[in-house]
C-alpha cells in the first residue's frame, strides 16, 4: 500500500513514531482527572478533541524532527530506531510537504479546541497564543535556522509543554480556569518527560556531538547527564507525594496516595536499572519503560481523582 507519491504508508507510520503518542495523550488524561477533582465535570467532546490536537502536535513534531536532523545529517549511524529521511525511505521534499500539512492541521484543530472551550472567556486569547507557541515548538526542535535542540533548549521546552502547558491546559479546557494546585502534577509529568529526553540524549551523545547538536548532555558530559536524570526522577517522586497528600485531603479518600505508592515503587525499579546502565544500547532499552512509567503515573493519578 502506497500513497500518491509512491512512498509506502508503512514508512509514514514509522516516521510518525506512534510509540511517542502515549506521552502526548498522558498529559490530557491527567489534566482531565484534575478538572474532575476541582469541579466534578468532564466534557467528552472536549477531551476527544484535545486528544486529536495532541496527536497533530506530536506527529508534526516527529516529522519536523526527522526532517531537521535528516537535513543536518545528525541521524546518520544513529543508535536505536532509524529515521525516514536519513535512511532514504522518505525524501526531503516529501517530508517538507507532510510537515506543512500537519502544521495546518495542528493550527486549525488547536484553534477549534480553544474556541469551543474559551469563547467569551478571558483565557481565549491566552490559549490561542499557546496554540501558536505549541505548533512553533513542535516544528522548531531540530528544524529551522536555530533549532532549540541544537543549543540545549530541548529539556526546557519538553518540561513546559509536557508539564505545565499540557497538564494545566487540559485541566483548564474542562473547568474554564487555571488552578494553582495543578502545578504539582504538572511538574511530575514534565520531569518524567524530560527524563525520557535525557535517556535519548545520553544514547545519542557521541553522534550529537559529532554533528554539533549541543544537548545538555553534550554540553556538560555523560556523568552530568546521569546525575541530571536521577535528579529528575527524585523531583518527580517528591512532587508526586506532595500532590497525593493534598489531593487525598481534598477528595477525602486515599486513592491518590495509593496511586503515588504504585508509581513510586515502579519508578524506583527504573532508577535501579538506570544505575547499572552505561552503554547506548542499555539507554535505548530504558526508553520505552520510562515512557510507560510516565503514562502509568498520569493514568493512575487521573483514575484516583475520578474515583473520589
One Martini backbone bead per residue (centre of mass of N, CA, C, O) as a GRO file, in nm:
protein
  308
    1UNK     BB    1   0.094   0.037   0.024
    2UNK     BB    2   0.040   0.366  -0.117
    3UNK     BB    3   0.090   0.671  -0.198
    4UNK     BB    4   0.098   0.911  -0.444
    5UNK     BB    5   0.430   0.919  -0.421
    6UNK     BB    6   0.513   0.595  -0.350
    7UNK     BB    7   0.510   0.584  -0.047
    8UNK     BB    8   0.479   0.385   0.193
    9UNK     BB    9   0.277   0.396   0.463
   10UNK     BB   10   0.473   0.261   0.670
   11UNK     BB   11   0.679   0.499   0.663
   12UNK     BB   12   0.491   0.715   0.785
   13UNK     BB   13   0.431   0.565   1.046
   14UNK     BB   14   0.722   0.543   1.138
   15UNK     BB   15   0.780   0.856   1.134
   16UNK     BB   16   0.549   0.921   1.351
   17UNK     BB   17   0.597   0.768   1.611
   18UNK     BB   18   0.356   0.627   1.789
   19UNK     BB   19   0.512   0.565   2.063
   20UNK     BB   20   0.485   0.882   2.156
   21UNK     BB   21   0.177   0.924   2.225
   22UNK     BB   22   0.138   0.855   2.528
   23UNK     BB   23   0.267   1.120   2.630
   24UNK     BB   24   0.063   1.313   2.495
   25UNK     BB   25  -0.199   1.179   2.627
   26UNK     BB   26  -0.134   1.180   2.933
   27UNK     BB   27  -0.184   1.488   2.995
   28UNK     BB   28  -0.485   1.483   2.925
   29UNK     BB   29  -0.571   1.277   3.137
   30UNK     BB   30  -0.467   1.428   3.385
   31UNK     BB   31  -0.622   1.697   3.344
   32UNK     BB   32  -0.907   1.569   3.362
   33UNK     BB   33  -0.881   1.471   3.655
   34UNK     BB   34  -0.835   1.750   3.779
   35UNK     BB   35  -1.105   1.871   3.692
   36UNK     BB   36  -1.276   1.674   3.862
   37UNK     BB   37  -1.164   1.761   4.134
   38UNK     BB   38  -1.264   2.066   4.112
   39UNK     BB   39  -1.583   2.014   3.950
   40UNK     BB   40  -1.718   1.744   3.849
   41UNK     BB   41  -1.615   1.757   3.542
   42UNK     BB   42  -1.692   1.614   3.198
   43UNK     BB   43  -1.604   1.659   2.852
   44UNK     BB   44  -1.586   1.456   2.590
   45UNK     BB   45  -1.536   1.637   2.332
   46UNK     BB   46  -1.293   1.785   2.453
   47UNK     BB   47  -1.115   1.542   2.505
   48UNK     BB   48  -1.104   1.431   2.210
   49UNK     BB   49  -0.993   1.693   2.082
   50UNK     BB   50  -0.735   1.702   2.252
   51UNK     BB   51  -0.620   1.439   2.139
   52UNK     BB   52  -0.605   1.536   1.846
   53UNK     BB   53  -0.418   1.774   1.891
   54UNK     BB   54  -0.189   1.607   2.016
   55UNK     BB   55  -0.143   1.436   1.765
   56UNK     BB   56  -0.058   1.667   1.573
   57UNK     BB   57   0.180   1.767   1.734
   58UNK     BB   58   0.347   1.500   1.745
   59UNK     BB   59   0.371   1.443   1.442
   60UNK     BB   60   0.496   1.709   1.369
   61UNK     BB   61   0.748   1.674   1.547
   62UNK     BB   62   0.851   1.410   1.411
   63UNK     BB   63   0.875   1.515   1.123
   64UNK     BB   64   1.055   1.764   1.183
   65UNK     BB   65   1.284   1.604   1.317
   66UNK     BB   66   1.350   1.424   1.080
   67UNK     BB   67   1.413   1.657   0.886
   68UNK     BB   68   1.627   1.819   1.043
   69UNK     BB   69   1.832   1.582   1.093
   70UNK     BB   70   1.850   1.493   0.797
   71UNK     BB   71   1.973   1.753   0.680
   72UNK     BB   72   2.223   1.755   0.898
   73UNK     BB   73   2.310   1.436   0.958
   74UNK     BB   74   2.252   1.324   1.258
   75UNK     BB   75   2.116   1.023   1.181
   76UNK     BB   76   2.373   0.902   1.124
   77UNK     BB   77   2.439   0.617   1.288
   78UNK     BB   78   2.201   0.558   1.462
   79UNK     BB   79   2.073   0.461   1.747
   80UNK     BB   80   1.829   0.260   1.696
   81UNK     BB   81   1.595   0.424   1.560
   82UNK     BB   82   1.526   0.497   1.238
   83UNK     BB   83   1.512   0.742   0.995
   84UNK     BB   84   1.363   0.836   0.701
   85UNK     BB   85   1.552   1.048   0.570
   86UNK     BB   86   1.833   0.925   0.638
   87UNK     BB   87   1.746   0.636   0.492
   88UNK     BB   88   1.550   0.715   0.227
   89UNK     BB   89   1.233   0.658   0.254
   90UNK     BB   90   1.213   0.978   0.265
   91UNK     BB   91   1.199   1.269   0.131
   92UNK     BB   92   1.245   1.598   0.178
   93UNK     BB   93   1.000   1.697   0.017
   94UNK     BB   94   0.788   1.512   0.148
   95UNK     BB   95   0.839   1.607   0.445
   96UNK     BB   96   0.767   1.901   0.402
   97UNK     BB   97   0.471   1.850   0.328
   98UNK     BB   98   0.390   1.702   0.590
   99UNK     BB   99   0.465   1.934   0.781
  100UNK     BB  100   0.267   2.140   0.658
  101UNK     BB  101   0.007   1.983   0.704
  102UNK     BB  102   0.039   1.955   1.024
  103UNK     BB  103   0.042   2.252   1.079
  104UNK     BB  104  -0.247   2.308   0.991
  105UNK     BB  105  -0.392   2.099   1.168
  106UNK     BB  106  -0.294   2.213   1.440
  107UNK     BB  107  -0.404   2.501   1.417
  108UNK     BB  108  -0.704   2.432   1.366
  109UNK     BB  109  -0.764   2.236   1.603
  110UNK     BB  110  -0.666   2.432   1.827
  111UNK     BB  111  -0.864   2.662   1.764
  112UNK     BB  112  -1.123   2.499   1.807
  113UNK     BB  113  -1.071   2.424   2.101
  114UNK     BB  114  -1.056   2.713   2.205
  115UNK     BB  115  -1.336   2.803   2.121
  116UNK     BB  116  -1.508   2.583   2.275
  117UNK     BB  117  -1.374   2.657   2.568
  118UNK     BB  118  -1.321   3.014   2.551
  119UNK     BB  119  -1.549   3.162   2.456
  120UNK     BB  120  -1.590   3.453   2.637
  121UNK     BB  121  -1.302   3.432   2.758
  122UNK     BB  122  -1.003   3.548   2.892
  123UNK     BB  123  -0.845   3.275   2.780
  124UNK     BB  124  -0.856   3.274   2.471
  125UNK     BB  125  -0.593   3.430   2.386
  126UNK     BB  126  -0.393   3.257   2.541
  127UNK     BB  127  -0.462   2.979   2.394
  128UNK     BB  128  -0.406   3.079   2.112
  129UNK     BB  129  -0.108   3.135   2.166
  130UNK     BB  130  -0.034   2.846   2.263
  131UNK     BB  131  -0.089   2.715   1.993
  132UNK     BB  132   0.137   2.858   1.835
  133UNK     BB  133   0.367   2.770   2.025
  134UNK     BB  134   0.332   2.463   1.990
  135UNK     BB  135   0.386   2.459   1.686
  136UNK     BB  136   0.662   2.586   1.696
  137UNK     BB  137   0.791   2.372   1.885
  138UNK     BB  138   0.740   2.126   1.702
  139UNK     BB  139   0.917   2.244   1.457
  140UNK     BB  140   1.196   2.365   1.629
  141UNK     BB  141   1.382   2.143   1.742
  142UNK     BB  142   1.546   2.082   1.436
  143UNK     BB  143   1.410   2.316   1.276
  144UNK     BB  144   1.594   2.552   1.116
  145UNK     BB  145   1.823   2.791   1.197
  146UNK     BB  146   1.763   2.769   1.543
  147UNK     BB  147   1.739   2.499   1.694
  148UNK     BB  148   1.691   2.410   2.028
  149UNK     BB  149   1.842   2.129   2.033
  150UNK     BB  150   2.133   2.272   1.944
  151UNK     BB  151   2.140   2.452   2.245
  152UNK     BB  152   1.966   2.302   2.493
  153UNK     BB  153   1.625   2.349   2.493
  154UNK     BB  154   1.459   2.082   2.511
  155UNK     BB  155   1.402   2.046   2.816
  156UNK     BB  156   1.233   2.298   2.863
  157UNK     BB  157   1.006   2.240   2.652
  158UNK     BB  158   0.920   1.968   2.763
  159UNK     BB  159   0.849   2.063   3.047
  160UNK     BB  160   0.632   2.268   2.960
  161UNK     BB  161   0.446   2.097   2.747
  162UNK     BB  162   0.443   1.819   2.936
  163UNK     BB  163   0.341   1.997   3.173
  164UNK     BB  164   0.199   2.280   3.215
  165UNK     BB  165   0.046   2.302   2.947
  166UNK     BB  166  -0.080   2.016   2.928
  167UNK     BB  167  -0.210   1.991   3.214
  168UNK     BB  168  -0.330   2.273   3.281
  169UNK     BB  169  -0.474   2.302   3.008
  170UNK     BB  170  -0.662   2.050   3.029
  171UNK     BB  171  -0.806   2.147   3.280
  172UNK     BB  172  -0.910   2.423   3.164
  173UNK     BB  173  -1.091   2.306   2.939
  174UNK     BB  174  -1.304   2.200   3.160
  175UNK     BB  175  -1.322   2.459   3.376
  176UNK     BB  176  -1.207   2.762   3.278
  177UNK     BB  177  -0.947   2.727   3.472
  178UNK     BB  178  -0.659   2.809   3.659
  179UNK     BB  179  -0.481   2.583   3.870
  180UNK     BB  180  -0.236   2.576   4.106
  181UNK     BB  181  -0.227   2.270   4.189
  182UNK     BB  182  -0.144   2.165   3.895
  183UNK     BB  183   0.167   2.211   3.920
  184UNK     BB  184   0.253   1.946   4.050
  185UNK     BB  185   0.178   1.731   3.827
  186UNK     BB  186   0.328   1.889   3.608
  187UNK     BB  187   0.613   1.833   3.723
  188UNK     BB  188   0.604   1.532   3.693
  189UNK     BB  189   0.555   1.513   3.387
  190UNK     BB  190   0.796   1.692   3.305
  191UNK     BB  191   1.023   1.523   3.437
  192UNK     BB  192   0.965   1.256   3.290
  193UNK     BB  193   0.994   1.365   3.001
  194UNK     BB  194   1.288   1.468   3.041
  195UNK     BB  195   1.404   1.184   3.103
  196UNK     BB  196   1.355   1.067   2.824
  197UNK     BB  197   1.533   1.271   2.674
  198UNK     BB  198   1.794   1.205   2.828
  199UNK     BB  199   1.823   0.918   2.733
  200UNK     BB  200   1.843   0.993   2.435
  201UNK     BB  201   2.101   1.177   2.476
  202UNK     BB  202   2.285   0.959   2.591
  203UNK     BB  203   2.273   0.771   2.347
  204UNK     BB  204   2.350   1.030   2.128
  205UNK     BB  205   2.609   1.188   2.210
  206UNK     BB  206   2.824   1.134   1.991
  207UNK     BB  207   2.657   1.217   1.739
  208UNK     BB  208   2.580   1.501   1.835
  209UNK     BB  209   2.871   1.612   1.864
  210UNK     BB  210   2.954   1.566   1.563
  211UNK     BB  211   2.683   1.766   1.477
  212UNK     BB  212   2.643   2.009   1.685
  213UNK     BB  213   2.446   1.888   1.914
  214UNK     BB  214   2.384   2.081   2.211
  215UNK     BB  215   2.313   1.923   2.445
  216UNK     BB  216   2.338   1.889   2.775
  217UNK     BB  217   2.510   1.631   2.753
  218UNK     BB  218   2.722   1.756   2.564
  219UNK     BB  219   2.801   2.004   2.738
  220UNK     BB  220   2.842   1.827   3.038
  221UNK     BB  221   2.811   1.528   3.011
  222UNK     BB  222   2.739   1.207   3.119
  223UNK     BB  223   2.759   1.243   3.425
  224UNK     BB  224   2.565   1.476   3.439
  225UNK     BB  225   2.328   1.330   3.296
  226UNK     BB  226   2.289   1.115   3.516
  227UNK     BB  227   2.228   1.311   3.748
  228UNK     BB  228   1.991   1.452   3.611
  229UNK     BB  229   1.807   1.209   3.585
  230UNK     BB  230   1.786   1.149   3.890
  231UNK     BB  231   1.670   1.427   3.969
  232UNK     BB  232   1.406   1.399   3.811
  233UNK     BB  233   1.298   1.155   3.974
  234UNK     BB  234   1.299   1.289   4.250
  235UNK     BB  235   1.108   1.518   4.183
  236UNK     BB  236   0.869   1.336   4.105
  237UNK     BB  237   0.830   1.195   4.379
  238UNK     BB  238   0.794   1.443   4.564
  239UNK     BB  239   0.562   1.583   4.407
  240UNK     BB  240   0.366   1.345   4.414
  241UNK     BB  241   0.334   1.335   4.720
  242UNK     BB  242   0.224   1.618   4.766
  243UNK     BB  243  -0.028   1.583   4.589
  244UNK     BB  244  -0.151   1.329   4.720
  245UNK     BB  245  -0.210   1.458   4.994
  246UNK     BB  246  -0.391   1.689   4.899
  247UNK     BB  247  -0.599   1.519   4.732
  248UNK     BB  248  -0.695   1.346   4.973
  249UNK     BB  249  -0.818   1.579   5.130
  250UNK     BB  250  -1.014   1.687   4.916
  251UNK     BB  251  -1.152   1.393   4.847
  252UNK     BB  252  -1.160   1.199   5.100
  253UNK     BB  253  -0.927   0.992   5.004
  254UNK     BB  254  -0.667   0.732   4.919
  255UNK     BB  255  -0.609   0.704   4.610
  256UNK     BB  256  -0.368   0.901   4.554
  257UNK     BB  257  -0.170   0.744   4.739
  258UNK     BB  258  -0.179   0.476   4.591
  259UNK     BB  259  -0.077   0.585   4.321
  260UNK     BB  260   0.195   0.681   4.431
  261UNK     BB  261   0.306   0.409   4.537
  262UNK     BB  262   0.313   0.269   4.266
  263UNK     BB  263   0.490   0.472   4.120
  264UNK     BB  264   0.734   0.458   4.313
  265UNK     BB  265   0.798   0.159   4.277
  266UNK     BB  266   0.848   0.165   3.967
  267UNK     BB  267   1.060   0.397   3.956
  268UNK     BB  268   1.277   0.259   4.129
  269UNK     BB  269   1.332   0.038   3.923
  270UNK     BB  270   1.442   0.233   3.703
  271UNK     BB  271   1.668   0.351   3.872
  272UNK     BB  272   1.830   0.085   3.899
  273UNK     BB  273   1.868   0.028   3.597
  274UNK     BB  274   2.020   0.288   3.533
  275UNK     BB  275   2.267   0.250   3.728
  276UNK     BB  276   2.361  -0.011   3.530
  277UNK     BB  277   2.382   0.185   3.291
  278UNK     BB  278   2.614   0.273   2.996
  279UNK     BB  279   2.505   0.218   2.720
  280UNK     BB  280   2.325   0.292   2.444
  281UNK     BB  281   2.162   0.024   2.449
  282UNK     BB  282   2.060   0.056   2.744
  283UNK     BB  283   1.917   0.325   2.707
  284UNK     BB  284   1.721   0.230   2.486
  285UNK     BB  285   1.573   0.012   2.671
  286UNK     BB  286   1.456   0.250   2.871
  287UNK     BB  287   1.256   0.425   2.710
  288UNK     BB  288   0.987   0.269   2.717
  289UNK     BB  289   0.952   0.234   3.027
  290UNK     BB  290   0.951   0.543   3.089
  291UNK     BB  291   0.702   0.611   2.920
  292UNK     BB  292   0.513   0.414   3.078
  293UNK     BB  293   0.545   0.549   3.353
  294UNK     BB  294   0.421   0.816   3.271
  295UNK     BB  295   0.148   0.701   3.189
  296UNK     BB  296   0.082   0.566   3.460
  297UNK     BB  297   0.071   0.817   3.633
  298UNK     BB  298  -0.154   0.968   3.480
  299UNK     BB  299  -0.373   0.745   3.494
  300UNK     BB  300  -0.377   0.683   3.798
  301UNK     BB  301  -0.427   0.969   3.899
  302UNK     BB  302  -0.685   1.021   3.743
  303UNK     BB  303  -0.847   0.782   3.857
  304UNK     BB  304  -0.827   0.872   4.159
  305UNK     BB  305  -1.008   1.131   4.099
  306UNK     BB  306  -1.267   0.986   3.981
  307UNK     BB  307  -1.304   0.810   4.268
  308UNK     BB  308  -1.426   1.028   4.479
   0.00000   0.00000   0.00000
